[in-house]
Structures are given as C-alpha cells and as structure tokens.
Amino acid sequence: MATTDPSDTPIVSPSNDVVINTKIQQRYDSLDKWIISNPILLQGEVARVRLSDGTVRTKTGTGSSTFKQLSWDDKNLYISDSSNPIPMNDGNIQWGGTNHQASFGPIDAAMVPRLGANRFAFMPADAVEVEYSNDYGATWIDYGATNQQKSDLFSGAQVANLVIGKHTVDNPANIKDYLRITITQSKANLYTILQKFVLYISTNGSSGTRVTIKGLLNKDITNDNAYVTLVEKQDISGWSGYNIINESSNPIFGAGADQYGKLQFIFNAQDIRPSEVYGSGLTVYNIFGFGGVGWTTPSNMARNGHIYSYDYNQSVTFPGAVGTSVVPSADSHLTNKKYVDTKFNSLTTDNLKNGSDTLILNGNWSF
C-alpha cells in the first residue's frame, strides 16, 4: 500500500522524471489473522507477522504458495546479546518463552511422551495398502505385504523391507520402479494433525531417491484424481538413514469432509547403480508420523509414547505377551513366573474355581 504525505513535495529529477515521496506499508497482521486468510503472496511480496509475544517475523511470497505453505525467512534463530548474537543451539535453550493454548511446541513433544508419540504406531494392517509399479507409476500391483510387514512399517518393531518395484539383489530395480503406500483413515482408527514424518530408508544402490506425499480429502474420497500434493519429490538418502520431512500445512487426518481420509507415500529413484556392486534398490524400512494431539489413536504406543497402559493404583496392562531374557530367581514374586497350564487349552476366568478362600489352578509355575 502506497501513501503520499500531503506535506511532501514532488521532486523533479534532471531527466524531467517526476519522483514522488511516498511511504510504503508492507502487509502486516497478527499470526492468527494471517492463518485465517491464508492468501497466496505475490512473488517477492513480504508478509510481516506479529506473534503473540510481540515479536515480528516475515515470510516472502513465491507467487504460488499460500501463507501457511511458506517457510519463515529467519530460518537461523539467534539469542540476541546486542553486539554479540549467540547462535541458537541445544546448549543455549532456556526455560520460559511463549505459552501455548490448545497447542504445543517441539520441545514439549520431546519432554512429554504423550505429546511426542508416533501416531502411526501399530496401525491395523487392513488400513495399509502397499503397491508397486514397474512403469513409472502408470499401473500399480499389490505388493503382497504381510500383516507383520505393515505393522513393522509404522510401529518400528522391526524393519518392513519394502523395495521399489518389488525387486531383489538378483533382480535390481531401475528408474521405472515405484513403491506406493496408502493409509486409509476410516480403518486406521487415527484422528490427529500431522506436522512431521520420519522415514527410515536405505538407498541400496539407488541414487536420486525421493518421496512424494499426497492426501485425499474425505469429500473427494471416491475420486483418486483429487489427491492433493503435500510434499513433492523430496530428496531422501541414507544407506541406511533417517529422513525428516516437515509438513508446513499441518494436515488433519480425520473423518471430517475437509480432513484427509487417505495419505499416500510414493517412492522412486532417478538412477540405479550396477547390481554386482550394490543392492536391490531403494528400500523403505519405517514411516513414523508426529505433530498433533492424538484425539483417536490405533494403540497405546500411538497415544502415550509407550506400549503399556496403567491406572491410579500403578497397575500396568500390556496389550500383548510379556517375556524376559532373565530367568526369575526362586524368591521372585509369583506374578513374575510363567504359568504352565496342564489341563486347559487356555487359561481364562471360566477355567478357575473361586471359593470363599481358595483359588484353584490346575497347573504349575515354572522357574
């Protein structure tokens, strides 16, 4: 916006061009108003943003990205010490700062297991579809991934070992080969905001490896052509290694019409090295999702950041079998021993006879 001060006098240059004294006001507003309006900023246009603590940050437009899609200009943060600014690093982080309402920051997530949990952990296998392509993604074929592979992929219990094009060391992948992994929200029992993805992969002889992440809104759930690209052709690497993908638009994965009902992760490579020297091709081991509150989650791990649940009396419940690599000693508490059933196929409350003073078990405890 340009304004002319009435007291300013136009200046005539020697070339007879008229120069007008003006004041330029850049677009300036509070963060919440910028997020609500979420405009597409012109190429080079600067948005000045007032944060809740009074500080001002800026974003610069690209001509195509919305405000929420743009990164902050001040990527390198400093602790100001007048003439001697100190780089912001883990040794200089201090307590205090901005308070959060209905939100939390990454440091909070690191400190509080429930806030920092992998929301994808132990997702039901039927919520996950794994496909591969050998023709640049023109056609897709079911990978035949097992339920354990699908669980391992998102829980990290083990690595899933899913290769682009479903190739092996003896039959390595090429640039035509892709891998696509789709999550369906209605089957995943997951309602959250996703702000960060962690991908554990191995290039295994591939180079130019990358991932594209897409989302499909529930209102378009039957239209596979309506996928929205959230992250496009992001370079990934490591043999093996972790890759951190930050999602600035903060997609909500939920059941609402304008929330995402499906997420897709599409992997490919732009070059494959000789198989006699290298491996089978880009391999995906694990995919984790972080960022928002877990309003609904598929497991204790996805909700709490640990696999067990507990109550006010500190009683702990595990969702699966509990084992130990240590042989219990003779004076260990009975609940630490394995019960060996000699009469019933499975031990349930129906197999027990509960008298006024006696609980009768037909079996023995092994040490």
N, C-alpha and C positions, 0 to 999 in steps of 0.2 A: 504494500500500500504506500503510495507516494503522496506527501502533502507539501504545500508551499506556505511558508511563513509569510504573512502579509507584510512584515517589516523587511523581508529580504528583497533586494533589488536585483533584477536580472543583470547579468554581466555580459557584455558584448566582447567576444574574442577578436583578435586581429583578422581572423578569416571571415568575420561577419557572421559566424555561427552564434546563435543565442544560447547562452548557458544559464540554466535556471537553478538557483539554490533550492534544494529540496531536502526533506528528511525522509529517510526510508525506515519503515516499521516492518520488521520481519514477523511472520506468523508466530504468535506466542499465546500459549494457554496452559492450563493445568493438565497433568497426565491423564486423569480420568476423562476429561473432555476430548483430548486427542484420541483416546481409545474408542470412545463412543462414536465420534465422527469418522475416524479411520480413513482419511482421504488418501487418494493417490497423489503424491507430491511430484511436481514437475522436476525435470532433470536439473539438478543443481539447486533446487529450492530448499531452503533451510527451515526446519521446524524447531522452534525454541520451546522447551518443555519445562514447566515448573513442577518440581517434585514436592511431596508432602512436607519435607524438611526445609523447603525454601530454596534448595539448590536448583540450578538450571542446567539441563543437558540438551544436546541437539541431535537431530537426525537430518541427513541430506537426501533429497529425493533422487530417484533414478528415472522417473517418467513412467514407470510401470508398476512399481511396488507400492502397496498400501503402507500407512504409517506403522502398523503392527509388524509388517514383514521386514521393515528396515532395521538395521543394526544401529546402535548408538555410535556417534562419531568418536567419543572419547573411550576407545577400547582399552587404552592403557591408563589405569587409575593410579593416582598418587596421593600420598598423605602430604598435605601442604605444610611446609615449615618455612614460610616466607621465601627467602632466597635459596633455600636448600631443600627442594622437594625430595621425599623419600619414596622409592618405588613400592607399590603395594604388593606384599607377598605374605606368606603364611606367618612369618615371624613378626609382622607389623600389624596383624589384625587385632583389634581391640574389642572389648565388650561395649555394648551400647549401640547407638545409631537409631535408625528409623524403626518404629513399631509397625507391625503388620496387622491388618484387620482382614479376617476371612482369607488369609494367605500366609505364606511363609517363604523364607529365603533358602538358598542352597546350604548355608552354614547350619541353619535349623535342621534341614534334612539330614545333614551329616551327623548331628548330635542326637537326634530323636529317631530311633529305629522305625517307628510307625510312619513318620513323615518321609523317610528316605527309602522305603521298601520298593523292591522291584514289583510293580503292579502286574506284570505278566506271569509271575511265578505259579507254576503248577496249573496252568490253564487247561481246561478239559480238551482232550485230544480231538473231539469232534468239532471244536471251534477253529481248528487249524487245518488249512489246505496247503499242501506242498506240491508244486508242479514244476516241470522243466520244459525247456524248448530247445530245439536244435536248428531253428530257422529264424533267429533274431527276434523271437517273441511273436511270430505270426500265428503259430499254433502252440497249444500247451497240452502236456501229457501229465497225468497223475504220477507222482514220484514213487508212490508205493511206500511212503514213510510209515514206520511202525508207530504205535501209540507211545512207546518209550522214547523214540526219537523226537516226537512232537513235544512231549513233556520235558525232555532234556533241553530242547532248543530254547525254551523260555524260562526254565527253572534253574539251569546251570548245574543240576545234579551231576551230569556228565556232558560231553560234547555230542552234538547231533550228527556231525559229519555229513552234511548235505552239499553235494558238488554241483556246480553249474552244468547243465546238460546231462546230469546223472552219469558222469564219466569216472574212469578209474585211472590208475597209473599206467596200466597196459593199454588203455584207450583214452588218452588225454583229451581235455576239452579244447575247443577252438573259439574263434570270435563269434561264431553263430550261436553259441550256447548261453542260455539264460537259466536262472532259478527264480521262481516266484513263490512267496509265502504270504498267504492271506489269512487274516484273523476276522472272524465274524462275531460281533459284539453280542448278539442275541443268544449265542451259545457259550460265550466266554465268561458270562456272569461277571462282567467288569464294567464299572462306571467311574471314570476318572478323567483328569486333564493330563495330557502327555506333553512334557516340555523337553525331555532328553531321552535319546535312545543310545544304548551301549551295544555295539556289535563286536563280538569276538569271532575273528575270521582268520583264515590262512590263505595267502595268495597261491601257494602250492604250484608255482611255476607260471602263474598268470602275471601280467603287468597291465597298467591302465585299469585297475579294478575299481568298481564303483557301485553305488546303490542309489536307487530312486525309491522314495517313499510316497505312497498315494493314499488318499482317503475317499470314501464314498459316503455321502450323507444319506441318512435314513429316508428322506423324502425322495431320493433317487435310487433306492436300494435295488430296484429291478433293472436299472439301466447301467450296464457295465461300461458304457461310453461316457458316463458322467463323473468318473473319478477325478478328484482334484489333486494336483501335484503339490505335495507339502515340502519335499526335498528332492531336488532334481540332479541326477548324475553326480552325486557327491563322491569324491575320491576316497577310497579306503585302502588300507595296506596293513602289512604285518605277516610274518611267517613264523609263528602266529603272533597276533597282536590285537589289542583292543582299540576300537574307534568310537569316538564320542560325537554324536550328531545332535546338535541343539536345534530345537524346533521353535522358532520365534512366534509363530501364530497361535501356539498353545491349543491344539485341537482337543475338543471334548469328545471322548469316546463313550457314547451313551445311547439311550433309546429314543431321545427326542428327535423330532423331524429335522432340525438343523444341527444335529450332532452326528458324528461319524459312526456309522454302523459297520463299516469294514475298513481295515487297514491292509495295505499291501507293501511288501518289501521285495524289490526286484533287483537282482544282482547280475552283473555281467562283467566281462573283461575285454579290453581292446587289443590284447596281444597275448599269445601263449608261447612260452619258450619250449625248446626241444624236450620231449618226454624222457629221453635217455639220460638227461641231466637233472630234470626237475620232476614235479609231481603231477597230479591228476588235473589240476586247475582250481580256480577259486572255490574254497570250501567254507561254508558257514557253520560255525560251531554253536553260538548262542546269540540270542537277541533279548535284551532287557529294556524295560520302559519305566521311566521315572518322571516325577514332577508334581503331580497334583494329589489332592486328597483321594484316598481310596474309598469312595462312598459305597461301592459294592466291589468285592474282590473275589477271585476264584479260590483263594486258600488263605490259611493263617500267615504263610510266608509273604504273600502279596499284600496283606493288610498290616501286619505287625513288624515285618522285617525279621521274624524268627518263626520256626516251624511249629512250635507248641502254643497251646493256649493255657491260661491259668485263671484262678479265681481269687476271691478275697482272702481265702484261707491258705493261699500259696499251693493249692493242689494243681498239679500240672497234667495236661492231657495231650498226648501225641496222636496225630491223625493216622499213623502207620506203625509198623513193628519197630521195636526198640531193641538194638543189640549192643554188645560190648566186646571189645577185644581183650578185656581184662577178666580173668577168672575170679569170681567173687570169693572172698575168704569165708571160713566157717562161721565167723561171728557177724557176717553181713546180715542186714535186715531181710526178712523173708520176701519182701516185695522186690528185692534185687535179684531174686532167683528165678530161674525158668521153671515153669510148671510143666511136667511131662504127664500128659493125660493117658491113662491106661484103660479107660472104659468108654469115653465118649469121643466121637469124631471131632467135636469142637467143644470148647468149654464156654457155656453160657449160663445165665442165671437160671434157666429152666433145668440145667443139669445139676443144680445144687439143692440140697435139702436143708432148709434153715429151721432148726429147732429153737427153743427158747434160749438155750445157752450154747448150742453147738452148731458149727458149720462143717458139714461132712463133705470131704473131697475124695474122689476115687482116683488116686494117682500118687505121684511123689514129686518132690522138688529136687532138681539135680544141681550139683555144685561143680 
